[in-house]
């Protein structure tokens, strides 16, 4: 295996690791945002002004 092939393999490994971390971060953000949406759908969080 040439040094160019090793360099490409290492670069691919680093890119894959970076993409895994990004994906984990996006999944965490998605869970957070879904919780925020769910919290807003509960009747206890609904505000309705009283009309006179």
C-alpha positions as CSV (number, residue, x, y, z in Angstrom):
1,X,0.0,0.0,0.0
2,X,1.4,3.3,-1.0
3,X,1.7,6.4,1.3
4,X,-1.0,8.1,-0.9
5,X,-3.4,5.2,-0.2
6,X,-2.7,5.4,3.6
7,X,-3.2,9.2,3.5
8,X,-6.6,8.7,1.8
9,X,-7.6,6.0,4.2
10,X,-6.7,8.2,7.2
11,X,-8.6,11.1,5.7
12,X,-11.6,9.0,5.1
13,X,-11.5,7.7,8.7
14,X,-11.3,11.2,10.1
15,X,-14.2,12.4,7.9
16,X,-16.3,9.5,8.9
17,X,-15.6,10.2,12.6
18,X,-16.5,13.9,12.1
19,X,-19.7,12.9,10.4
20,X,-20.7,10.6,13.2
21,X,-20.2,13.4,15.7
22,X,-22.2,15.8,13.6
23,X,-25.0,13.2,13.3
24,X,-25.1,12.6,17.0
25,X,-25.3,16.4,17.6
26,X,-28.1,16.8,15.1
27,X,-30.0,13.9,16.7
28,X,-29.7,15.5,20.1
29,X,-30.9,18.8,18.7
30,X,-33.8,17.1,17.0
31,X,-34.9,15.4,20.3
32,X,-34.6,18.8,22.1
33,X,-36.8,20.5,19.4
34,X,-39.4,17.8,19.4
35,X,-39.6,18.1,23.2
36,X,-40.2,21.8,22.9
37,X,-43.0,21.2,20.4
38,X,-44.6,18.5,22.6
39,X,-44.5,20.8,25.6
40,X,-46.4,23.5,23.7
41,X,-49.2,21.1,22.8
42,X,-50.2,20.3,26.4
43,X,-53.3,22.1,27.6
44,X,-51.6,23.3,30.8
45,X,-49.3,25.4,28.7
46,X,-52.1,27.0,26.7
47,X,-53.0,30.6,27.6
48,X,-56.4,31.9,26.7
49,X,-57.2,35.5,27.7
50,X,-60.5,36.1,29.4
51,X,-62.7,38.4,27.3
52,X,-65.0,40.9,29.0
